[in-house]
Amino acid sequence: MEITVRKSGIKGEITAPPSKSYTHRAIAIASLAQKSDIFYPLISEDTKATINAAECLGAVVEYDEHVRKIRIEGTEGQPRTPEDVINAENSGTTLRFFTAISSLCDGTTVLTGDASLRKRPNSPLLTALNDLGAEAISIKGDGTAPIEVRGKLKGGETTMDASISSQFISALLIACPLAEKPSYIAATNLSSVPYMRMTAEVLEQAGVKIPFSRSSNDYAFHVEGGKRYELRRFTVPGDFSSASYLLAAAAITDSELRITNLFPSTQGDSRIVEILRDMGADIKWAEESGVVEVKGTKEGELKGIKVDMRENPDLVPTIAVSAAVAAGTTEITGVAHLRYKETDRLRFLTEELRKMGVRIEEKEDGLVIEGGKKRRLKAAKVYSHDDHRLAMALCIAALSATGETVIEGAECAEVSYPSFFEDIRNLVPI
Protein backbone atom coordinates (compact mmCIF):
# COMPACT_ATOMS: atom_id res chain seq x y z
CA MET A 1 0.00 0.00 0.00
CA GLU A 2 1.20 3.48 -0.90
CA ILE A 3 0.39 6.53 1.22
CA THR A 4 0.77 10.09 -0.07
CA VAL A 5 1.63 12.71 2.55
CA ARG A 6 1.69 16.48 2.07
CA LYS A 7 3.34 19.16 4.21
CA SER A 8 0.98 19.95 7.07
CA GLY A 9 0.59 20.63 10.75
CA ILE A 10 -1.72 18.70 13.05
CA LYS A 11 -4.18 19.96 15.64
CA GLY A 12 -6.54 18.54 18.22
CA GLU A 13 -6.77 15.94 20.96
CA ILE A 14 -6.26 12.21 20.75
CA THR A 15 -6.07 9.27 23.13
CA ALA A 16 -2.79 7.35 23.00
CA PRO A 17 -3.22 3.81 21.68
CA PRO A 18 -2.72 0.94 24.16
CA SER A 19 0.80 -0.33 24.76
CA LYS A 20 1.89 -3.14 22.46
CA SER A 21 4.63 -4.23 24.85
CA TYR A 22 2.33 -4.49 27.87
CA THR A 23 -0.30 -6.29 25.78
CA HIS A 24 2.22 -8.95 24.69
CA ARG A 25 3.33 -9.56 28.25
CA ALA A 26 -0.16 -9.65 29.72
CA ILE A 27 -1.39 -12.18 27.15
CA ALA A 28 1.69 -14.41 27.48
CA ILE A 29 1.54 -14.48 31.28
CA ALA A 30 -2.26 -14.85 31.36
CA SER A 31 -1.96 -17.85 29.04
CA LEU A 32 -0.05 -19.57 31.86
CA ALA A 33 -2.44 -18.47 34.62
CA GLN A 34 -6.02 -19.58 35.35
CA LYS A 35 -8.54 -16.90 34.38
CA SER A 36 -7.54 -13.36 33.46
CA ASP A 37 -9.24 -10.23 32.16
CA ILE A 38 -7.05 -7.85 30.17
CA PHE A 39 -8.66 -4.44 29.67
CA TYR A 40 -7.90 -2.04 26.81
CA PRO A 41 -5.43 -4.31 24.98
CA LEU A 42 -3.85 -3.33 21.70
CA ILE A 43 -5.25 -5.47 18.90
CA SER A 44 -2.63 -5.30 16.14
CA GLU A 45 -0.88 -7.70 13.80
CA ASP A 46 1.84 -8.38 16.40
CA THR A 47 -0.50 -8.96 19.33
CA LYS A 48 -2.75 -11.16 17.20
CA ALA A 49 0.32 -13.36 16.70
CA THR A 50 0.72 -13.59 20.48
CA ILE A 51 -2.97 -14.48 20.89
CA ASN A 52 -2.56 -17.22 18.27
CA ALA A 53 0.51 -18.60 20.02
CA ALA A 54 -1.34 -18.67 23.34
CA GLU A 55 -4.22 -20.55 21.73
CA CYS A 56 -1.85 -23.03 20.10
CA LEU A 57 -0.58 -23.94 23.57
CA GLY A 58 -4.07 -24.50 24.96
CA ALA A 59 -5.27 -21.13 26.24
CA VAL A 60 -8.82 -20.02 25.39
CA VAL A 61 -8.89 -16.36 24.33
CA GLU A 62 -12.02 -14.28 23.79
CA TYR A 63 -12.06 -10.60 22.82
CA ASP A 64 -15.07 -8.49 23.71
CA GLU A 65 -14.81 -5.47 21.43
CA HIS A 66 -17.73 -3.70 23.14
CA VAL A 67 -15.96 -3.40 26.49
CA ARG A 68 -12.44 -3.70 25.00
CA LYS A 69 -11.46 -6.69 27.08
CA ILE A 70 -9.64 -9.96 26.45
CA ARG A 71 -10.68 -12.84 28.67
CA ILE A 72 -8.17 -15.67 28.84
CA GLU A 73 -8.67 -19.10 30.33
CA GLY A 74 -5.07 -20.12 30.77
CA THR A 75 -3.25 -23.42 31.05
CA GLU A 76 -2.41 -23.05 34.77
CA GLY A 77 1.29 -23.48 34.06
CA GLN A 78 0.84 -26.58 31.92
CA PRO A 79 0.76 -25.54 28.27
CA ARG A 80 -0.08 -28.34 25.88
CA THR A 81 2.06 -29.46 22.96
CA PRO A 82 0.61 -27.69 19.90
CA GLU A 83 -0.92 -29.64 17.05
CA ASP A 84 0.66 -27.40 14.42
CA VAL A 85 3.55 -25.01 13.92
CA ILE A 86 3.29 -21.72 15.83
CA ASN A 87 3.54 -18.86 13.34
CA ALA A 88 4.76 -15.68 15.04
CA GLU A 89 4.34 -13.74 11.79
CA ASN A 90 6.52 -10.57 12.11
CA SER A 91 6.57 -10.44 15.91
CA GLY A 92 9.95 -10.98 17.52
CA THR A 93 8.35 -10.67 20.96
CA THR A 94 5.95 -13.51 20.17
CA LEU A 95 8.66 -15.75 18.78
CA ARG A 96 11.01 -15.28 21.72
CA PHE A 97 8.43 -15.39 24.51
CA PHE A 98 6.77 -18.52 23.18
CA THR A 99 10.05 -20.24 22.40
CA ALA A 100 10.67 -20.13 26.15
CA ILE A 101 7.06 -20.93 27.07
CA SER A 102 7.12 -23.93 24.70
CA SER A 103 9.88 -25.44 26.81
CA LEU A 104 7.20 -26.06 29.47
CA CYS A 105 5.35 -28.47 27.14
CA ASP A 106 5.90 -32.23 27.32
CA GLY A 107 6.39 -32.70 23.60
CA THR A 108 8.00 -30.87 20.66
CA THR A 109 7.02 -27.40 19.45
CA VAL A 110 8.08 -25.76 16.18
CA LEU A 111 7.97 -21.98 15.87
CA THR A 112 8.51 -19.85 12.79
CA GLY A 113 7.55 -16.50 11.29
CA ASP A 114 7.58 -14.43 8.13
CA ALA A 115 10.66 -13.87 5.96
CA SER A 116 11.86 -10.93 8.07
CA LEU A 117 11.43 -12.75 11.39
CA ARG A 118 13.28 -15.80 10.07
CA LYS A 119 16.39 -13.61 9.77
CA ARG A 120 16.44 -12.39 13.36
CA PRO A 121 18.95 -13.94 15.79
CA ASN A 122 17.93 -16.11 18.75
CA SER A 123 21.07 -18.05 19.67
CA PRO A 124 21.49 -16.58 23.19
CA LEU A 125 17.96 -17.68 24.11
CA LEU A 126 18.37 -21.16 22.61
CA THR A 127 21.64 -21.71 24.46
CA ALA A 128 20.08 -20.60 27.74
CA LEU A 129 17.10 -22.95 27.34
CA ASN A 130 19.48 -25.84 26.74
CA ASP A 131 21.44 -24.87 29.85
CA LEU A 132 18.20 -24.93 31.83
CA GLY A 133 17.22 -28.46 30.85
CA ALA A 134 15.15 -28.07 27.69
CA GLU A 135 16.23 -28.83 24.11
CA ALA A 136 16.06 -25.88 21.74
CA ILE A 137 17.60 -25.72 18.27
CA SER A 138 17.51 -23.58 15.18
CA ILE A 139 16.47 -25.97 12.41
CA LYS A 140 18.78 -24.11 10.00
CA GLY A 141 21.60 -24.24 12.55
CA ASP A 142 22.23 -20.48 12.52
CA GLY A 143 20.14 -19.33 15.48
CA THR A 144 17.21 -18.15 13.37
CA ALA A 145 13.69 -19.56 13.00
CA PRO A 146 12.28 -22.10 12.38
CA ILE A 147 13.01 -23.18 15.96
CA GLU A 148 12.31 -26.58 17.51
CA VAL A 149 11.80 -26.81 21.27
CA ARG A 150 11.48 -29.94 23.39
CA GLY A 151 10.61 -29.74 27.09
CA LYS A 152 10.68 -29.80 29.85
CA LEU A 153 12.43 -26.83 31.31
CA LYS A 154 13.97 -27.90 34.61
CA GLY A 155 15.91 -24.89 35.95
CA GLY A 156 19.59 -24.47 36.73
CA GLU A 157 22.18 -21.86 35.78
CA THR A 158 22.91 -19.98 32.58
CA THR A 159 24.80 -16.93 31.36
CA MET A 160 23.81 -15.06 28.22
CA ASP A 161 24.93 -12.07 26.19
CA ALA A 162 21.80 -9.90 26.14
CA SER A 163 23.19 -7.08 23.99
CA ILE A 164 21.02 -7.98 21.00
CA SER A 165 17.66 -7.93 22.76
CA SER A 166 16.14 -7.79 26.23
CA GLN A 167 13.40 -10.10 24.88
CA PHE A 168 15.67 -13.07 25.60
CA ILE A 169 15.71 -12.23 29.31
CA SER A 170 12.00 -11.41 29.41
CA ALA A 171 11.24 -14.79 27.81
CA LEU A 172 13.20 -16.63 30.49
CA LEU A 173 11.66 -14.58 33.29
CA ILE A 174 8.19 -15.62 32.09
CA ALA A 175 8.99 -19.33 31.71
CA CYS A 176 11.42 -20.07 34.54
CA PRO A 177 9.09 -19.52 37.52
CA LEU A 178 7.12 -22.53 36.20
CA ALA A 179 10.17 -24.81 36.03
CA GLU A 180 10.48 -27.40 38.79
CA LYS A 181 13.76 -26.02 40.19
CA PRO A 182 15.22 -22.53 40.72
CA SER A 183 17.02 -20.78 37.88
CA TYR A 184 20.02 -18.51 38.14
CA ILE A 185 20.36 -16.27 35.08
CA ALA A 186 23.28 -13.94 34.40
CA ALA A 187 22.74 -11.42 31.61
CA THR A 188 25.73 -9.49 30.33
CA ASN A 189 25.43 -6.24 28.35
CA LEU A 190 21.68 -6.12 28.83
CA SER A 191 20.12 -3.61 26.43
CA SER A 192 16.66 -2.00 26.56
CA VAL A 193 16.44 -2.55 30.33
CA PRO A 194 13.03 -0.80 30.70
CA TYR A 195 11.44 -3.67 28.75
CA MET A 196 12.84 -6.18 31.22
CA ARG A 197 11.45 -4.08 34.07
CA MET A 198 8.07 -4.04 32.30
CA THR A 199 8.09 -7.85 32.24
CA ALA A 200 8.98 -7.96 35.93
CA GLU A 201 6.14 -5.53 36.67
CA VAL A 202 3.49 -7.72 34.98
CA LEU A 203 4.94 -10.84 36.62
CA GLU A 204 4.64 -9.17 40.00
CA GLN A 205 0.98 -8.36 39.30
CA ALA A 206 0.60 -12.09 38.55
CA GLY A 207 2.00 -12.91 41.98
CA VAL A 208 5.65 -13.65 41.15
CA LYS A 209 8.41 -11.26 42.17
CA ILE A 210 11.87 -11.85 40.70
CA PRO A 211 14.82 -10.31 42.57
CA PHE A 212 17.87 -9.23 40.63
CA SER A 213 21.21 -7.54 41.17
CA ARG A 214 23.07 -5.21 38.84
CA SER A 215 26.63 -4.23 38.04
CA SER A 216 26.78 -1.69 35.22
CA ASN A 217 24.96 -3.35 32.27
CA ASP A 218 25.27 -6.85 33.75
CA TYR A 219 22.31 -8.30 35.64
CA ALA A 220 21.81 -11.45 37.72
CA PHE A 221 18.36 -12.96 38.35
CA HIS A 222 17.35 -15.52 40.95
CA VAL A 223 14.11 -17.16 39.83
CA GLU A 224 12.34 -19.54 42.20
CA GLY A 225 10.73 -22.55 40.50
CA GLY A 226 7.41 -24.25 41.16
CA LYS A 227 5.39 -21.03 41.04
CA ARG A 228 1.94 -20.35 39.64
CA TYR A 229 0.48 -17.25 38.04
CA GLU A 230 -2.69 -15.40 39.05
CA LEU A 231 -3.23 -12.43 36.77
CA ARG A 232 -6.90 -11.85 37.48
CA ARG A 233 -7.14 -8.35 36.03
CA PHE A 234 -4.72 -6.19 34.08
CA THR A 235 -5.30 -2.80 32.45
CA VAL A 236 -3.01 -1.92 29.54
CA PRO A 237 -1.64 1.66 29.72
CA GLY A 238 -1.21 4.04 26.81
CA ASP A 239 1.80 3.49 24.56
CA PHE A 240 4.58 6.10 24.60
CA SER A 241 6.32 4.35 21.69
CA SER A 242 3.33 4.90 19.39
CA ALA A 243 2.56 8.33 20.82
CA SER A 244 6.13 9.43 20.08
CA TYR A 245 5.34 9.82 16.37
CA LEU A 246 2.42 12.15 17.09
CA LEU A 247 4.44 14.15 19.63
CA ALA A 248 7.31 14.56 17.18
CA ALA A 249 4.93 15.47 14.34
CA ALA A 250 3.52 18.29 16.47
CA ALA A 251 6.95 19.43 17.64
CA ILE A 252 8.41 19.84 14.15
CA THR A 253 5.39 21.41 12.43
CA ASP A 254 3.01 24.32 13.04
CA SER A 255 0.82 22.32 15.40
CA GLU A 256 -0.98 22.11 18.71
CA LEU A 257 -1.62 18.62 20.05
CA ARG A 258 -2.99 17.14 23.26
CA ILE A 259 -2.55 13.40 23.93
CA THR A 260 -4.37 11.70 26.80
CA ASN A 261 -3.83 8.30 28.50
CA LEU A 262 -0.09 8.75 28.96
CA PHE A 263 0.48 8.01 32.63
CA PRO A 264 3.84 7.21 34.29
CA SER A 265 4.85 3.54 34.00
CA THR A 266 7.99 1.48 33.45
CA GLN A 267 7.88 2.35 29.74
CA GLY A 268 11.33 3.60 28.84
CA ASP A 269 9.92 5.40 25.82
CA SER A 270 8.26 7.97 28.07
CA ARG A 271 11.69 9.54 27.67
CA ILE A 272 10.39 11.03 24.40
CA VAL A 273 9.05 13.95 26.47
CA GLU A 274 12.49 14.64 27.97
CA ILE A 275 14.34 14.31 24.66
CA LEU A 276 12.00 16.60 22.74
CA ARG A 277 12.19 19.11 25.59
CA ASP A 278 16.00 18.95 25.46
CA MET A 279 15.75 19.72 21.74
CA GLY A 280 13.78 22.85 22.54
CA ALA A 281 10.21 21.67 21.99
CA ASP A 282 7.36 23.31 23.90
CA ILE A 283 6.07 20.14 25.56
CA LYS A 284 4.37 19.60 28.91
CA TRP A 285 3.42 16.36 30.67
CA ALA A 286 0.83 16.44 33.45
CA GLU A 287 1.65 13.05 34.91
CA GLU A 288 -1.29 12.86 37.32
CA SER A 289 -3.84 13.41 34.56
CA GLY A 290 -1.85 11.52 31.90
CA VAL A 291 -1.94 14.42 29.44
CA VAL A 292 0.94 15.54 27.21
CA GLU A 293 0.60 18.83 25.33
CA VAL A 294 2.86 20.01 22.50
CA LYS A 295 3.02 23.27 20.60
CA GLY A 296 4.93 23.23 17.35
CA THR A 297 8.01 25.25 16.60
CA LYS A 298 9.09 27.11 13.51
CA GLU A 299 11.50 25.32 11.23
CA GLY A 300 15.02 25.36 12.68
CA GLU A 301 13.95 26.33 16.21
CA LEU A 302 14.64 22.87 17.59
CA LYS A 303 18.30 22.25 18.35
CA GLY A 304 20.54 19.26 17.86
CA ILE A 305 21.63 17.20 20.87
CA LYS A 306 23.89 14.30 21.74
CA VAL A 307 21.89 11.41 23.20
CA ASP A 308 22.62 7.80 24.21
CA MET A 309 19.52 5.77 23.35
CA ARG A 310 20.63 2.29 24.42
CA GLU A 311 17.56 1.95 26.63
CA ASN A 312 15.14 3.53 24.12
CA PRO A 313 16.00 2.11 20.70
CA ASP A 314 12.42 2.26 19.40
CA LEU A 315 12.54 6.07 19.68
CA VAL A 316 15.51 6.39 17.31
CA PRO A 317 13.47 6.77 14.08
CA THR A 318 11.36 9.46 15.76
CA ILE A 319 14.37 11.40 17.04
CA ALA A 320 16.25 11.04 13.74
CA VAL A 321 13.38 12.73 11.91
CA SER A 322 13.13 15.46 14.56
CA ALA A 323 16.89 16.04 14.26
CA ALA A 324 16.59 16.49 10.50
CA VAL A 325 14.69 19.77 11.02
CA ALA A 326 16.63 20.91 14.09
CA ALA A 327 19.43 23.46 14.02
CA GLY A 328 22.88 21.94 14.38
CA THR A 329 24.09 18.39 14.79
CA THR A 330 22.37 15.52 16.56
CA GLU A 331 24.39 12.46 17.53
CA ILE A 332 22.54 9.28 18.53
CA THR A 333 24.69 6.60 20.18
CA GLY A 334 24.39 3.25 21.97
CA VAL A 335 22.01 1.55 19.54
CA ALA A 336 24.00 -1.09 17.69
CA HIS A 337 21.19 -3.52 18.60
CA LEU A 338 18.89 -1.60 16.23
CA ARG A 339 20.46 -3.63 13.43
CA TYR A 340 18.64 -6.72 14.71
CA LYS A 341 15.08 -5.39 14.69
CA GLU A 342 12.54 -5.93 11.88
CA THR A 343 15.23 -4.41 9.66
CA ASP A 344 18.68 -2.95 10.10
CA ARG A 345 17.10 0.32 11.20
CA LEU A 346 20.33 2.31 11.21
CA ARG A 347 21.04 1.39 7.62
CA PHE A 348 17.53 1.90 6.26
CA LEU A 349 16.82 5.09 8.19
CA THR A 350 19.98 6.51 6.63
CA GLU A 351 19.03 5.30 3.17
CA GLU A 352 15.46 6.63 3.20
CA LEU A 353 16.08 9.97 4.92
CA ARG A 354 18.85 10.74 2.43
CA LYS A 355 16.20 10.53 -0.30
CA MET A 356 14.49 13.44 1.47
CA GLY A 357 17.67 15.52 1.51
CA VAL A 358 18.74 14.77 5.06
CA ARG A 359 22.46 14.87 5.78
CA ILE A 360 22.77 11.74 7.87
CA GLU A 361 25.73 9.48 8.59
CA GLU A 362 25.45 5.89 9.75
CA LYS A 363 27.80 4.88 12.56
CA GLU A 364 28.46 1.42 14.02
CA ASP A 365 26.20 2.12 17.00
CA GLY A 366 24.20 5.15 15.97
CA LEU A 367 23.57 8.10 13.66
CA VAL A 368 24.86 11.64 13.11
CA ILE A 369 22.31 14.03 11.59
CA GLU A 370 22.99 17.55 10.33
CA GLY A 371 19.87 19.72 10.52
CA GLY A 372 19.16 23.39 9.93
CA LYS A 373 16.93 25.80 8.01
CA LYS A 374 19.05 25.61 4.89
CA ARG A 375 18.53 21.87 4.65
CA ARG A 376 14.77 21.66 4.42
CA LEU A 377 13.26 18.25 3.84
CA LYS A 378 12.15 17.57 0.30
CA ALA A 379 9.40 15.26 -0.87
CA ALA A 380 10.47 11.91 -2.26
CA LYS A 381 9.29 8.38 -2.86
CA VAL A 382 10.44 6.36 0.13
CA TYR A 383 10.07 2.75 1.26
CA SER A 384 9.23 1.35 4.69
CA HIS A 385 11.21 -1.87 4.14
CA ASP A 386 8.18 -3.51 5.80
CA ASP A 387 9.24 -1.99 9.13
CA HIS A 388 6.37 -0.36 11.03
CA ARG A 389 8.58 2.14 12.84
CA LEU A 390 10.20 3.31 9.60
CA ALA A 391 6.78 3.71 7.96
CA MET A 392 5.51 5.96 10.76
CA ALA A 393 8.76 7.94 11.07
CA LEU A 394 8.79 8.62 7.32
CA CYS A 395 5.22 9.89 7.55
CA ILE A 396 6.30 12.37 10.24
CA ALA A 397 9.20 13.50 8.05
CA ALA A 398 6.79 13.95 5.12
CA LEU A 399 4.57 16.30 7.17
CA SER A 400 7.58 18.64 7.31
CA ALA A 401 8.69 18.21 3.68
CA THR A 402 7.85 20.47 0.76
CA GLY A 403 5.71 18.68 -1.83
CA GLU A 404 4.11 15.24 -1.82
CA THR A 405 5.94 12.29 -0.31
CA VAL A 406 4.90 8.76 -1.26
CA ILE A 407 5.54 6.00 1.29
CA GLU A 408 5.63 2.49 -0.14
CA GLY A 409 4.76 -0.43 2.11
CA ALA A 410 2.90 1.78 4.58
CA GLU A 411 0.50 -1.00 5.62
CA CYS A 412 3.16 -2.44 7.96
CA ALA A 413 2.22 0.26 10.51
CA GLU A 414 -0.62 -2.12 11.48
CA VAL A 415 1.97 -4.25 13.27
CA SER A 416 1.94 -1.86 16.24
CA TYR A 417 -0.42 1.07 15.54
CA PRO A 418 -3.29 -0.01 13.27
CA SER A 419 -5.04 3.38 13.25
CA PHE A 420 -1.90 5.49 12.75
CA PHE A 421 -2.62 6.90 9.29
CA GLU A 422 -6.30 7.39 10.11
CA ASP A 423 -5.33 9.27 13.27
CA ILE A 424 -2.95 11.51 11.32
CA ARG A 425 -5.69 12.29 8.75
CA ASN A 426 -8.13 13.18 11.52
CA LEU A 427 -5.59 15.51 13.15
CA VAL A 428 -4.74 17.42 9.96
CA PRO A 429 -6.79 20.68 9.93
CA ILE A 430 -9.29 20.90 7.07
N, C-alpha and C positions, 0 to 999 in steps of 0.2 A: 504494500500500500504506500502510495505517495501522498505527502501532506505539503501543501503550499502555505508558507508563512510570510506575512508582510510586516514591515516595521510598524510597531504599535506599542502603546502603553497598555496597562491593565488597571482596572479599578473595581472596587467592591469588597464584599466579604465572602469568605468561603470556609467551610469546615475541613480541616486536615483529614485526609483519608486514614483508615486504620493502619497500624504498623504491620508490615509484612513479616518482620523478624519475630515480633511477639506472637503473631498468628501461627507461624511455623512451630514455634516452641510449645505453645499451648496445645495445639493439635497432637503433636508427637507425644507429649507427656500424658495428655488425656487418653490417648490410645492405649496407654499402659496402666491406666487407673481403672476405676469402676464406672461411675457415671459422672459426667462433667458437662456443664453448660458454659460455652464460650460466647460472650456477648460482643457485638460489634466487630466481628472478624473481618479481615480483608479477604474477599473472594477474588482471586486473580489467577492467572495461569500457573504461577509458581505454587500458590497455596492449594490449588486444586490437585496438583501433583502430590502434595503432602497428604491431602485427604485420601487420594487413591491408594497411596502406600499404606496408610493406616488401615484402610478397608481390606487391602490384600493380606494383611497380617491378622485379620479377624475382628477389628473394631467395627462397630455399626455407627455410621455418621449420618445425621439428618440436619439439614439446614432449613430453618424457618425464616424466610425472607421478610415476612411481615414484621417480626420482632427483632430481626437481625441477630439471630442466635444459632450457633451450632450445638447440637446435643450429641454427645459421644458416649456410647456404651463401650467401654474399653475392655481389654483382655486381662485385666487384673495381674499384670506382670508376666503373663504367659501367652505371648503372641504365637499364633499358629504358623506352621510352614505354608507359604503361599502356594496356590495351585498354578500360578503362572508367573512370568517374569514381572518384576516391579519396574515400571517405566517412570523415571523421575523427570522426564521431558527435559527442560532447560534449567532445572532447579538444583544447584549445587548443594543447597541446604538439605533438600529432600534426600538426595543421593547419600550424603555423608551421615545424616542423622539415622536414616533407615538401614544403612550398611551396619552401623553399630547395633541398632535395635534388632536387626535380623539375627545377630549372634545369640539372641535369647531364645530362638526357635530350636526345636529338636532336630529338624531336617536341614535341607540345603535351600538357600535363597539365591536367586540371580537378580541383580539390579543393573539397569542400563539407563540410557537417556538419549537425547537427540545428538546430532553430529557435533555440536559445540560442547556439550557436556561430556561426551566421550573423549575429549581431548584434555580434560582438566585432571590435574594430578591428585592422587589419593594415597600414595605409598606410605606416608607417615601413619595414617589411620589404619591401614591394613597390617602394617608391622605391629602396631600397638595391640590390635585385636588378637593377633597370633601370640603375642607375649602374654596376653591375659586368658589364654586357654581356648579361644575359638580358632577356626581355620578360615582365613580370608585371603583370597588371591585375585589378582587382575587376570582375567582370562587371556588377555593379550600379552601379559607378562611385563607390562611397562607402567603399572600403577594406575592406569586409566580404566574406565568402565568399557565393557561389561565386567562386573565384579561377582564373584561367587563366594558366599558365606555359609559356613557350616558351624552350628553351635555344638555345645553351649559354652557361653562365656562363663568363666569360673572365677576370675579375679586374679590378683597377683601384682607384679610390678612391671612398669614400662617407662621408658624415656622417649620422648619424641621431639623432633624439630617442628615447632609450630609457627615458623615464619611465613609459610605460604597462606595459612588460613586458621582462624580461631575455630572454625567449624569442626575441625578434627577433635579439639578438646571438648567442645559442647556436645558432640556426639557421644564421646566416652562418658561425660558427666551424666547424660540421660540414661545410658544403658547400664553403667557399672553399679549403681545402687541396687539393681535387681539381680546381680550375680550372687552366687552362693557365698563367696568369700570377699574380704576387703580388697580394694585396689589402691595401689600407690602409683600416682601418675606424675611424672616430672615433664614439664613442658619448657623447652628452651626457646628463646627468641619469640615469645608469644606476641603475635600481632593482633590488632583490632580487639583489644582487651574488653572494651565496653560490651561487645557481643557475648563474651564469656560470662560477664557479670549479669547480663540479661538472662542467660540460661539459668544461672544460679538463682536469680530472683524468682523465676517461674517454678523451679524445683522446690524452693523454699515454701512457696504458696501451696505446693503439692505435698508438703509435709517432710521434705528431705533437705537438710542443710548440709552443705559440703564445705568443710574448712579448707583453707589453703594458705600457704606462705609464699612470700615473694622476695626475690633478690634481683633488682633491676628488671629486665624483661624475662626472667626465668621464674616459673611458678611451680609449686609442688602441691598436689591435691591428695587428701586422704579420704577415700570414699568407702564408707561402710557398706557391706553387702547385706543381702537378705531383707531389703526394705520393700515398702509398698507405697504406691502413690494414691493420694486423695486430692484431686483437683476438682472440687465440687463446683466452683464458680470462678470464672476469670473474665475480666473486662479488658479488651484490647485498647491500648491508648492510641492517640493520634501519632502519625509517622513523620518524624522530622526529616528523614531521608527524602521522602516524596515531597514534603512541604518545601524543602530547600530550593527546588526549581522555581516555585512560585515566588518565594522570598527574593531570590536572585533576580528573577524577571522584573519584579517591582523595583528593586534597588538600582538596576542599570537602565531603566526607562523612565519616562515621565508618568509615574504611576502613584496610586495610593491603594494599599491593600491591607486587609485585616483578616487574619487567619485564626480560627478558633480551634479548640480541642488539642492544644499543644501544652500539656502540663509537664512538669519536671518528672523524669524517670531515669533509668539507667542508659537510655539511648545516647550513645556518644555523639550522634549526629545533631543533637541539640546545640552543638558547638557552632553550627551555622550562624546563629545569632551573634556570637562573639566574633567570629571571623569577619562577617559583613560589617560589623560595627568597627572593627580594627581597620577595615578598608575605607571607612568614612561614611558608611551608609547611615541614614536616619532610621533606626530600627529600635523598637521597644518591645520588651517581653514582660507582660504582667503574669507572673508565674502562678499566682493564686487563682486567677480567672482563666488561665490557659490561652491567653490572647497575645498574638504577636502582630504588631503594626509596623508597616514600612512605608516610607515616603520616598519616591524616586529622586535621583540626582540627575543633574545635567551631565552630558557626556564629558568624561575626563575628570569629574569631581571626585570619583573614587580614587584611592591611591593604592599602589602596589605594596605588597608586604612579603616577608619571608615567613613561611609557616611549615612546620613539621606535621604531616597528616597521617602518620603511622596508625593512629587509633581511629581515624575517620576516613578511610579510603573511598567510601562511597560518595563523599562530598567533593572529591577531586574534580570530576567533570563540571560541577556547578561553579566551583571557585575558579577553574581555568577560564570559563566563559566570562565570569565577572572580571577577572584580571585583564582580559582582552580589551575591555573598555575603560580600564583604570589608568591613571597617570603613573608612569614609571614602571619599574620591573617587579614582577611577582615571582618568587621562587618557592616551589612546592617540593618538599623532600620527604623521605621516609616511607615511600610507597612502592617499593620494588614489587610487593605482593600484588599490585594492581595488574601485573602481567598475567596473572593466573585466574582472572575473573572470567566472565562470559567471553571476553576477548582480551587481547593485550591492550588494555585501556590507554596506557601511556603512548603506545605506538599509534593507535587509531584516533585518539584525540588530537595528536599532533598532525596527523595526515588530513583529517577533516577540517580542523580549524584553519590550517594553512590555505585551504580552498577559499576561505572567507577573508583572506588577507591578514590573518593573525601572525605575528612574528613569535613563533613558539619553538623552543628547542627541547628535544627529548633527552633526558639524562637517564642514567642507570636506575635511579630510585626516585625520579620525579620529573618536574617540568620547569622551564624558565620561560616566562611570557612577558613580552614587551608590549605595554599598552600605550595609551595616549590619544589625544584629540586628532593628531595628524594621521593616525592609523585606524580610521573608522572601518567597521566591519562592512564587507560587501556581500551582496547576495550571491549564492552559488547553488549548485546541485550537490548535495552531500548525502552520505550513506551511513546508516546506523550500524552496519556490520552485525545486524540482528542482536544488538546490545541495548537493552531498555534504557540504561542510564545515558548512553551516548545519544539515543533518539531524543530524550527529553532535554538534555543539555544543548543539543543543536537547535532545538526549537527556541530555547531561551536566547541563544545567540542570534537567531533569525529575527526575533522581535526587536533587536537593536541594529539590524543591518539594513542598509539602503537597498530597496528593490524587493524582489520576490525570491525567497529561498525555497527550494524543493528538497524535502527529506525523504529519501528512499528507505523502505523497510521500517516505516514508522510504527507499524502495528505491534512491534515487539514491546512497546511501552506497556501493553496489557500484562506483561509478566509481573509487574509490581504496582502499576497505577493505571487500572483499566480506563478510568474516566479522564485521564490527563488532558488529552486534546479537546475534549468536550468542555472541561473546566476552563481551559485557556480561552476557548471561543466565547464562553459565557462571561468572562472577565474583561474581554476587549470592548471598550466603549463603542456604542453604535454611532 
